[in-house]
Amino acid sequence: MTAEYVSRIFEEPWPALEGYSDAELNMGLNYLISPGLGEHMRCLDDPSVPLAARLRCVQACECFANYSCRAVLPICRTVTSPGRSPLNAVCYMWWDIMPVYGDPRLEDRHALHRASLDAMATVLDFESLACAESALHGLGHWHRAYPERVESLIDGFLATHSDARPELLTYARSARYGCVL
């Protein structure tokens, strides 16, 4: 089952991903999570896959962010800046490109969306600035559908991270209103 495989990779990426360069990992992860490249994450919207398996897959993204984003330099929307890790791109775009639309059953869709927002909230509190930026980027995209929740999460981040880099705080304020690129 695809959801099981993806969950296991996200929960414990090593040793399966050892030996690959950051550029190769970036390509592989993009292929894995992007619906425009691969079909793997479409399992999240497949009603034939048990909801518990789909929720585990979304929640496993927290574990993976903890591994991948910690190895990435803070980017503040400079994904292609010289000297940045190739993993910056997939880290930054994770919540933007991962298809968590929810299947036709409304209760499943709401559960998947809650799990995604909860995962972004967890990632937002990681020590890694790249993880925080990734979560802010994702929350900015989710603002249209969940403005109160997004604003509350970002307000909490701003209140507890007032000493963060100024460009990250500026990005957080923009994301709070859905203004992300």
NUTORSE-514671 format. One record per residue: residue number from 1; residue in three letters; y, x, z of N, C-alpha, C in turn. Coordinates in Angstrom, 1 decimal. Example, Ala and Ser with C-alpha at 12.3 -4.5 7.8 and 13.67 -1.06 7.14 Angstrom:
// NUTORSE-514671
REC_seq_type_n_py_n_px_n_pz_ca_py_ca_px_ca_pz_c_py_c_px_c_pz
REC_1_Ala_-5.7_13.2_7.8_-4.5_12.3_7.8_-3.3_13.2_7.8 $
REC_2_Ser_-2.2_12.8_7.1_-1.1_13.7_7.1_0.0_12.9_7.9 $
This chain:
// NUTORSE-514671
REC_seq_type_n_py_n_px_n_pz_ca_py_ca_px_ca_pz_c_py_c_px_c_pz
REC_1_Met_-1.2_0.9_0.0_0.0_0.0_0.0_1.2_0.9_0.0 $
REC_2_Thr_2.2_0.6_-0.9_3.4_1.4_-1.1_4.2_1.5_0.2 $
REC_3_Ala_4.4_0.4_0.9_5.2_0.3_2.1_4.7_1.3_3.2 $
REC_4_Glu_3.4_1.3_3.3_2.7_2.2_4.3_2.9_3.6_3.9 $
REC_5_Tyr_2.8_4.0_2.6_2.9_5.3_2.2_4.4_5.8_2.4 $
REC_6_Val_5.3_5.0_2.0_6.8_5.4_2.2_7.1_5.5_3.7 $
REC_7_Ser_6.6_4.6_4.5_6.9_4.6_5.9_6.4_5.9_6.5 $
REC_8_Arg_5.2_6.3_6.1_4.6_7.5_6.7_5.4_8.8_6.2 $
REC_9_Ile_5.8_8.8_5.0_6.6_9.9_4.5_7.9_10.0_5.3 $
REC_10_Phe_8.6_8.9_5.5_9.8_8.9_6.2_9.7_9.2_7.7 $
REC_11_Glu_8.6_8.7_8.3_8.4_9.0_9.7_8.0_10.4_10.0 $
REC_12_Glu_7.2_11.0_9.2_6.8_12.4_9.4_6.8_13.1_8.0 $
REC_13_Pro_7.9_13.6_7.6_8.0_14.2_6.3_7.4_15.6_6.1 $
REC_14_Trp_7.3_16.2_7.3_6.7_17.6_7.2_5.2_17.4_7.7 $
REC_15_Pro_4.3_18.0_7.1_4.3_19.1_6.1_4.3_18.6_4.7 $
REC_16_Ala_4.3_17.3_4.4_4.1_16.8_3.0_5.3_17.3_2.1 $
REC_17_Leu_6.4_17.5_2.7_7.6_17.9_1.9_7.9_19.4_1.9 $
REC_18_Glu_7.1_20.2_2.7_7.3_21.6_2.8_7.1_22.3_1.4 $
REC_19_Gly_7.8_23.3_1.2_7.7_24.1_0.0_8.6_23.7_-1.1 $
REC_20_Tyr_9.2_22.5_-1.0_10.1_22.1_-2.1_11.5_22.6_-1.8 $
REC_21_Ser_12.2_22.9_-2.8_13.6_23.3_-2.6_14.5_22.0_-2.3 $
REC_22_Asp_15.7_22.2_-1.8_16.5_21.1_-1.5_16.8_20.3_-2.8 $
REC_23_Ala_17.0_21.0_-3.9_17.2_20.3_-5.2_16.0_19.4_-5.6 $
REC_24_Glu_14.8_20.0_-5.4_13.6_19.2_-5.7_13.5_18.0_-4.8 $
REC_25_Leu_13.8_18.2_-3.5_13.7_17.1_-2.6_14.7_16.0_-2.9 $
REC_26_Asn_15.9_16.4_-3.3_17.0_15.5_-3.7_16.5_14.6_-4.9 $
REC_27_Met_15.9_15.3_-5.9_15.4_14.5_-7.0_14.2_13.6_-6.6 $
REC_28_Gly_13.3_14.1_-5.8_12.2_13.3_-5.4_12.6_12.1_-4.6 $
REC_29_Leu_13.5_12.3_-3.6_13.9_11.2_-2.7_14.7_10.2_-3.5 $
REC_30_Asn_15.6_10.6_-4.4_16.3_9.7_-5.3_15.3_8.8_-6.1 $
REC_31_Tyr_14.3_9.5_-6.6_13.2_8.7_-7.4_12.5_7.7_-6.4 $
REC_32_Leu_12.3_8.1_-5.2_11.6_7.3_-4.3_12.4_6.1_-3.9 $
REC_33_Ile_13.7_6.2_-3.6_14.4_5.1_-3.0_15.3_4.3_-4.0 $
REC_34_Ser_15.5_4.9_-5.2_16.4_4.3_-6.1_15.7_3.3_-7.0 $
REC_35_Pro_16.0_2.0_-7.1_15.3_1.1_-7.9_15.6_1.4_-9.4 $
REC_36_Gly_16.6_2.1_-9.7_16.8_2.5_-11.1_15.9_3.6_-11.6 $
REC_37_Leu_15.3_4.3_-10.7_14.4_5.4_-11.1_12.9_5.2_-10.8 $
REC_38_Gly_12.6_4.6_-9.7_11.2_4.3_-9.4_11.1_2.9_-8.8 $
REC_39_Glu_9.9_2.5_-8.6_9.6_1.2_-8.1_9.2_1.1_-6.6 $
REC_40_His_9.1_2.3_-6.0_8.5_2.3_-4.6_9.2_1.4_-3.6 $
REC_41_Met_10.5_1.4_-3.6_11.2_0.7_-2.5_11.3_-0.8_-2.8 $
REC_42_Arg_10.8_-1.2_-4.0_10.8_-2.7_-4.3_9.8_-3.4_-3.4 $
REC_43_Cys_9.0_-2.6_-2.8_8.0_-3.3_-1.8_8.8_-4.0_-0.7 $
REC_44_Leu_10.1_-3.6_-0.5_10.8_-4.3_0.6_11.1_-5.7_0.2 $
REC_45_Asp_11.2_-6.0_-1.0_11.5_-7.4_-1.5_10.2_-8.2_-1.9 $
REC_46_Asp_9.1_-7.6_-1.7_7.8_-8.2_-2.2_7.2_-9.1_-1.1 $
REC_47_Pro_7.3_-10.4_-1.3_6.8_-11.3_-0.2_5.3_-11.2_0.0 $
REC_48_Ser_4.6_-10.5_-0.9_3.1_-10.4_-0.7_2.9_-9.2_0.3 $
REC_49_Val_3.9_-8.4_0.6_3.8_-7.3_1.6_4.2_-7.9_2.9 $
REC_50_Pro_3.3_-7.8_4.0_3.7_-8.3_5.3_5.1_-7.9_5.7 $
REC_51_Leu_5.8_-8.8_6.3_7.1_-8.5_6.8_7.1_-7.3_7.8 $
REC_52_Ala_6.2_-7.2_8.6_6.1_-6.1_9.6_6.0_-4.8_8.9 $
REC_53_Ala_5.3_-4.7_7.8_5.2_-3.4_7.0_6.6_-3.1_6.3 $
REC_54_Arg_7.3_-4.1_5.9_8.6_-3.9_5.2_9.6_-3.5_6.3 $
REC_55_Leu_9.6_-4.1_7.4_10.5_-3.7_8.5_10.2_-2.3_9.0 $
REC_56_Arg_9.0_-1.9_9.1_8.6_-0.5_9.5_9.2_0.5_8.5 $
REC_57_Cys_9.2_0.1_7.2_9.7_1.0_6.2_11.2_1.2_6.4 $
REC_58_Val_11.9_0.2_6.6_13.4_0.3_6.8_13.6_1.1_8.1 $
REC_59_Gln_12.9_0.8_9.2_13.1_1.5_10.4_12.8_3.0_10.3 $
REC_60_Ala_11.8_3.3_9.5_11.4_4.7_9.3_12.5_5.5_8.6 $
REC_61_Cys_13.5_4.8_8.0_14.6_5.6_7.4_15.4_6.3_8.5 $
REC_62_Glu_15.4_5.7_9.7_16.1_6.4_10.9_15.5_7.8_11.1 $
REC_63_Cys_14.1_7.8_11.2_13.4_9.0_11.4_13.7_10.0_10.3 $
REC_64_Phe_13.7_9.5_9.0_13.9_10.4_7.9_15.4_11.0_7.9 $
REC_65_Ala_16.3_10.1_8.2_17.7_10.6_8.3_17.8_11.7_9.4 $
REC_66_Asn_17.1_11.5_10.4_17.2_12.5_11.5_16.7_13.9_11.0 $
REC_67_Tyr_15.7_13.9_10.1_15.2_15.1_9.5_16.1_15.6_8.4 $
REC_68_Ser_16.5_14.8_7.5_17.1_15.2_6.2_18.6_15.5_6.4 $
REC_69_Cys_19.3_14.6_7.1_20.8_14.8_7.2_21.2_15.9_8.2 $
REC_70_Arg_20.3_16.3_9.1_20.6_17.4_10.0_20.7_18.7_9.2 $
REC_71_Ala_20.0_18.8_8.1_20.0_20.0_7.3_21.1_20.1_6.3 $
REC_72_Val_21.9_19.0_6.3_23.0_18.9_5.3_24.3_19.2_5.9 $
REC_73_Leu_25.2_19.8_5.2_26.6_20.0_5.7_27.3_18.7_5.6 $
REC_74_Pro_28.3_18.5_6.5_29.2_17.3_6.5_29.9_17.3_5.1 $
REC_75_Ile_30.0_16.2_4.5_30.5_16.2_3.2_31.8_15.4_3.0 $
REC_76_Cys_32.0_14.4_3.7_33.3_13.6_3.6_33.6_13.4_2.1 $
REC_77_Arg_32.7_12.7_1.4_32.9_12.3_0.0_33.0_13.4_-1.0 $
REC_78_Thr_32.5_14.6_-0.7_32.6_15.7_-1.6_31.1_16.1_-1.9 $
REC_79_Val_30.4_15.2_-2.5_29.0_15.4_-2.7_28.7_16.6_-3.6 $
REC_80_Thr_29.6_16.9_-4.5_29.3_17.9_-5.5_30.1_19.2_-5.2 $
REC_81_Ser_30.7_19.3_-4.0_31.5_20.5_-3.7_30.6_21.7_-3.7 $
REC_82_Pro_31.2_22.9_-4.2_30.5_24.1_-4.2_30.0_24.5_-2.7 $
REC_83_Gly_28.8_25.0_-2.7_28.3_25.5_-1.4_27.6_24.3_-0.6 $
REC_84_Arg_27.6_23.1_-1.1_26.9_22.0_-0.4_25.4_22.0_-0.8 $
REC_85_Ser_24.6_21.5_0.1_23.2_21.4_-0.1_23.0_20.3_-1.2 $
REC_86_Pro_22.0_20.5_-2.1_21.7_19.4_-3.0_21.2_18.1_-2.3 $
REC_87_Leu_20.8_18.3_-1.0_20.4_17.1_-0.3_21.6_16.2_0.2 $
REC_88_Asn_22.8_16.7_0.0_24.0_16.0_0.4_24.0_14.6_-0.4 $
REC_89_Ala_23.7_14.7_-1.6_23.8_13.5_-2.5_22.9_12.4_-2.0 $
REC_90_Val_21.7_12.7_-1.8_20.8_11.6_-1.4_21.1_11.1_0.0 $
REC_91_Cys_21.5_12.1_0.9_21.8_11.7_2.3_23.0_10.7_2.3 $
REC_92_Tyr_24.0_11.1_1.5_25.2_10.3_1.5_25.0_8.9_0.9 $
REC_93_Met_24.2_8.8_-0.2_24.0_7.6_-0.9_22.8_6.7_-0.4 $
REC_94_Trp_22.1_7.2_0.6_20.8_6.6_1.0_21.0_5.0_1.1 $
REC_95_Trp_21.9_4.6_1.9_22.0_3.1_2.2_22.7_2.4_1.1 $
REC_96_Asp_23.3_3.1_0.2_23.9_2.5_-1.0_22.9_2.2_-2.1 $
REC_97_Ile_21.9_3.1_-2.3_21.0_2.9_-3.4_19.6_2.3_-3.0 $
REC_98_Met_19.3_2.3_-1.7_18.0_1.8_-1.3_18.1_0.2_-1.4 $
REC_99_Pro_17.2_-0.4_-2.1_17.2_-1.8_-2.3_16.7_-2.6_-1.2 $
REC_100_Val_17.6_-3.1_-0.3_17.2_-4.0_0.8_17.8_-5.3_0.6 $
REC_101_Tyr_17.3_-6.0_-0.4_17.9_-7.3_-0.7_17.3_-8.4_0.0 $
REC_102_Gly_16.0_-8.3_0.2_15.2_-9.3_0.9_14.6_-10.3_-0.1 $
REC_103_Asp_13.4_-10.7_0.2_12.7_-11.5_-0.8_13.2_-12.9_-0.7 $
REC_104_Pro_12.6_-13.9_-1.5_13.1_-15.2_-1.5_13.1_-16.0_-0.2 $
REC_105_Arg_12.3_-15.6_0.7_12.3_-16.3_2.0_13.5_-15.8_2.9 $
REC_106_Leu_14.3_-16.8_3.2_15.6_-16.4_3.9_15.4_-15.7_5.2 $
REC_107_Glu_14.4_-16.2_6.0_14.1_-15.5_7.3_13.7_-14.1_7.1 $
REC_108_Asp_12.9_-13.8_6.0_12.6_-12.4_5.8_13.8_-11.6_5.4 $
REC_109_Arg_14.6_-12.1_4.5_15.9_-11.5_4.1_16.7_-11.1_5.3 $
REC_110_His_16.9_-12.1_6.2_17.7_-11.8_7.4_17.1_-10.7_8.3 $
REC_111_Ala_15.8_-10.8_8.4_15.1_-9.7_9.2_15.3_-8.4_8.6 $
REC_112_Leu_15.2_-8.2_7.3_15.4_-7.0_6.6_16.8_-6.5_6.7 $
REC_113_His_17.7_-7.4_6.6_19.2_-7.0_6.7_19.5_-6.5_8.2 $
REC_114_Arg_19.0_-7.3_9.2_19.2_-6.9_10.6_18.6_-5.5_10.8 $
REC_115_Ala_17.4_-5.2_10.3_16.7_-3.9_10.5_17.6_-2.8_9.8 $
REC_116_Ser_18.1_-3.1_8.6_18.9_-2.1_7.9_20.2_-1.8_8.7 $
REC_117_Leu_20.9_-2.8_9.2_22.1_-2.6_10.0_21.8_-1.9_11.3 $
REC_118_Asp_20.7_-2.3_11.9_20.3_-1.6_13.1_20.0_-0.1_12.8 $
REC_119_Ala_19.3_0.2_11.7_19.0_1.6_11.4_20.3_2.3_11.1 $
REC_120_Met_21.2_1.7_10.4_22.5_2.4_10.1_23.2_2.7_11.4 $
REC_121_Ala_23.2_1.7_12.4_23.8_1.9_13.7_23.2_3.1_14.4 $
REC_122_Thr_21.9_3.2_14.4_21.2_4.3_15.0_21.6_5.7_14.4 $
REC_123_Val_21.6_5.7_13.0_21.9_6.9_12.3_23.4_7.3_12.6 $
REC_124_Leu_24.2_6.3_12.7_25.7_6.5_13.0_25.9_7.3_14.3 $
REC_125_Asp_25.0_7.2_15.2_25.1_7.9_16.5_24.4_9.2_16.5 $
REC_126_Phe_23.8_9.7_15.5_23.1_11.0_15.4_24.3_12.1_15.6 $
REC_127_Glu_23.9_13.2_16.1_24.9_14.3_16.2_25.4_14.8_14.9 $
REC_128_Ser_24.6_14.7_13.9_24.9_15.2_12.6_26.1_14.4_11.9 $
REC_129_Leu_27.1_15.2_11.5_28.2_14.5_10.8_27.8_13.9_9.5 $
REC_130_Ala_26.9_14.6_8.8_26.4_14.1_7.5_25.6_12.8_7.7 $
REC_131_Cys_24.9_12.7_8.8_24.2_11.4_9.1_25.2_10.3_9.4 $
REC_132_Ala_26.2_10.6_10.2_27.3_9.6_10.5_28.0_9.2_9.2 $
REC_133_Glu_28.3_10.2_8.4_29.0_9.8_7.1_28.1_9.0_6.2 $
REC_134_Ser_26.8_9.3_6.1_25.9_8.4_5.4_25.9_7.0_5.9 $
REC_135_Ala_25.8_6.8_7.2_25.8_5.5_7.8_27.1_4.8_7.5 $
REC_136_Leu_28.2_5.5_7.6_29.5_4.9_7.4_29.6_4.4_5.9 $
REC_137_His_29.1_5.3_5.0_29.1_4.9_3.6_28.3_3.6_3.4 $
REC_138_Gly_27.1_3.6_4.0_26.3_2.4_3.8_26.9_1.1_4.5 $
REC_139_Leu_27.5_1.3_5.7_28.1_0.2_6.3_29.3_-0.3_5.5 $
REC_140_Gly_30.0_0.6_4.9_31.1_0.2_4.1_30.7_-0.7_2.9 $
REC_141_His_29.5_-0.4_2.4_29.0_-1.3_1.3_28.5_-2.6_1.8 $
REC_142_Trp_28.1_-2.6_3.1_27.5_-3.9_3.7_28.6_-4.7_4.3 $
REC_143_His_29.9_-4.2_4.3_31.0_-5.0_4.9_31.2_-6.4_4.3 $
REC_144_Arg_31.0_-6.5_3.0_31.3_-7.8_2.4_30.3_-8.9_2.9 $
REC_145_Ala_29.1_-8.5_3.2_28.1_-9.5_3.7_28.1_-9.7_5.2 $
REC_146_Tyr_28.5_-8.6_5.9_28.4_-8.6_7.4_29.7_-8.0_8.0 $
REC_147_Pro_30.8_-8.6_7.7_32.1_-7.9_8.1_32.2_-7.7_9.6 $
REC_148_Glu_31.8_-8.7_10.4_31.9_-8.6_11.9_31.0_-7.5_12.4 $
REC_149_Arg_29.8_-7.5_12.0_28.9_-6.5_12.5_29.3_-5.1_12.1 $
REC_150_Val_29.7_-4.9_10.8_30.1_-3.6_10.4_31.4_-3.2_11.1 $
REC_151_Glu_32.3_-4.0_11.3_33.6_-3.6_12.0_33.3_-3.3_13.4 $
REC_152_Ser_32.4_-4.0_14.1_32.0_-3.7_15.4_31.3_-2.4_15.6 $
REC_153_Leu_30.4_-2.1_14.7_29.7_-0.8_14.7_30.7_0.4_14.5 $
REC_154_Ile_31.5_0.2_13.5_32.5_1.3_13.2_33.5_1.4_14.3 $
REC_155_Asp_33.9_0.3_14.9_34.9_0.4_16.0_34.2_1.2_17.2 $
REC_156_Gly_32.9_0.9_17.4_32.2_1.7_18.5_32.2_3.2_18.1 $
REC_157_Phe_31.9_3.5_16.9_31.9_4.9_16.4_33.2_5.5_16.7 $
REC_158_Leu_34.3_4.9_16.2_35.7_5.4_16.4_36.0_5.6_17.9 $
REC_159_Ala_35.6_4.7_18.7_35.9_4.8_20.1_35.2_6.0_20.8 $
REC_160_Thr_34.0_6.3_20.3_33.2_7.3_21.0_33.2_8.7_20.3 $
REC_161_His_33.9_8.7_19.1_33.9_10.0_18.3_35.4_10.3_18.0 $
REC_162_Ser_36.3_10.1_18.9_37.7_10.3_18.6_38.0_11.8_18.3 $
REC_163_Asp_37.1_12.7_18.7_37.3_14.1_18.5_36.6_14.6_17.2 $
REC_164_Ala_36.1_13.7_16.4_35.4_14.1_15.2_36.5_14.6_14.2 $
REC_165_Arg_36.0_15.2_13.1_36.8_15.8_12.1_37.8_14.7_11.6 $
REC_166_Pro_39.0_15.0_11.4_40.0_13.9_10.9_39.6_13.2_9.6 $
REC_167_Glu_39.0_14.0_8.7_38.6_13.3_7.4_37.4_12.3_7.6 $
REC_168_Leu_36.6_12.6_8.6_35.5_11.7_8.9_36.1_10.4_9.6 $
REC_169_Leu_37.0_10.6_10.5_37.7_9.4_11.1_38.4_8.6_10.1 $
REC_170_Thr_39.1_9.2_9.2_39.8_8.5_8.1_38.8_7.7_7.2 $
REC_171_Tyr_37.6_8.4_6.9_36.6_7.7_6.2_36.0_6.5_6.9 $
REC_172_Ala_35.9_6.7_8.2_35.3_5.6_9.1_36.3_4.4_9.0 $
REC_173_Arg_37.6_4.6_9.1_38.6_3.6_9.1_38.5_2.8_7.7 $
REC_174_Ser_38.3_3.6_6.7_38.2_2.9_5.4_37.0_2.1_5.2 $
REC_175_Ala_35.8_2.7_5.7_34.6_2.0_5.7_34.6_0.7_6.5 $
REC_176_Arg_35.4_0.7_7.5_35.5_-0.5_8.4_35.9_-1.7_7.6 $
REC_177_Tyr_36.7_-1.5_6.5_37.1_-2.6_5.7_36.4_-2.6_4.3 $
REC_178_Gly_35.3_-1.9_4.2_34.6_-1.9_3.0_35.1_-1.0_1.9 $
REC_179_Cys_36.0_-0.1_2.2_36.6_0.7_1.2_35.9_2.1_1.1 $
REC_180_Val_34.8_2.1_0.4_34.0_3.3_0.2_33.7_3.5_-1.3 $
REC_181_Leu_33.6_4.7_-1.7_33.2_5.0_-3.0_31.8_5.5_-3.1 $
